[in-house]
Amino acid sequence: MADKNSPQKNKNIAAQLTARIDRLPVMVLPLSVVLSLAFGYFIALYDVIDVGIAFSATSLKYTGLTSTEASIVVSLGLFGYIPGALLLGYLGDRIGRKPMLMTTAMLTAIGSLGNAFSSNFVEFSIFRFITGMGIGGDLILVPTYLVEMVPAKNRAKYFNLVYIAGWAGLGLGPFMASYIDVANPAIGWRVIFLVGATLAFIVFAIRGHASETVRMLALKGKIDEAEKVVKDMEEKAMKKTGLTTLPEPIVYTFEHKKVDPFYVFKNPKYRVRVIAVMLSIFFFYFGEYPYLTEFLLWTSTVPSLSSLSNQITLYYGDAGIATFIGAILLRTVIDKIRRPILTTISYFVGMVLGVAIAVIGATSANLTMMLTGFVLANLIGVGWSNQLNYLNGTENVPTYARATSFAFSDGVAHLGAAISTAIILSIIPVLGAVTTWIGFQIPMVIMGIILIFVLPNTIGKSLEEINEATAGV
């Protein structure tokens, strides 16, 4: 039923509703919603790295693909991220977060199931692209949903809490998948894809029970529905904490204007923020994805490692647990140090140093050194950087364009992943392994430093204070 309040009154009430969420002392999202978001990310992150294991030297010959075809399939999945992010992100702003979150889960399920039963290059390519679309949309909509539905105070810690479960996809996923692959290479790669498909179908069912975000309901003028959600959250917060009253909400006043999500690019402040975030993620993906998806393929071409492929695959999978641990460690600093500063640190320490150590270890056949590099890259580079990128992309834009803006940043940024994974194996013989692998990591550090000067401090602040109330529509 449509709300009967006047448009201006609805706008005032909408500001009060979002302020009432921000003053809550604890996160009160239903456990089922938290799990559906977390497992959605588990699937996405599990898939990102486990496709590298499915196409490793251990099992590649059983897929029917050549190493060149496998590299193209990986790239097609990354290219699928771009239309998935842009289209589903835009529809997330126009239609709602919830229906698009269900769509992303279904696309991921269909694509992963199709890959599990693929038998030739064309089938692998089609279903990998579909999977990429689903994951691309999920990577946009999950963080968008989270930042809109948790309190301003300790927002990043609540955000991190959900991501710890999701990050298990990059930690426990490769650990499990590497042993599945080595145990039975002929069918292990199919099982790896089937695990992702099964989880995606479960996530689809659970997300059907989630509510739309209060900020989206308010933006659409569905005040009565938003009021019910907020009231329920307040009651749960008081019950959870034992409080009889809640702090007074701090309501920020700002201009309201009904505009298309792409209107955000007409505001110079948002335009600079979005482009800077996009470039930082672009160069992060440019360096990270070859490490996640091509490193094992590359080691299979190193003569001194030809007899060690199984051991390297297991080491690579074992080191994945460090990603999960890294996500937990990030909780200690994520709400104490500005996001752009942490982003730059994670880029340099995790990706530049971690990958450098791993590559030098591989070229010298020093497996202990290579494992050390894997652990550092996963612990800080992968475990921290991705989450910080998502916060940078969703906290610094207004509600009406949050999903679209981040879709642009993350979607276009995946071109960096698609380009780098397609070219790195052909560049290594020309420039050398160490120069190439380290060179692919350096640009992200430069962009991290730029972010420090471009993005505002978001710690403990309302999304409206960061954006609409200070930067406008």
Helices and strands as residue ranges (DSSP letters): H 7-22, H 31-54, H 60-63, H 67-94, H 97-116, H 121-149, H 155-183, H 185-207, H 214-219, H 223-241, G 261-266, H 268-293, H 295-299, G 303-305, H 309-319, H 321-330, H 339-345, I 346-353, H 354-363, H 367-376, I 377-382, H 383-395, G 399-401, H 402-431, H 433-439, H 442-454, H 463-466, H 468-471
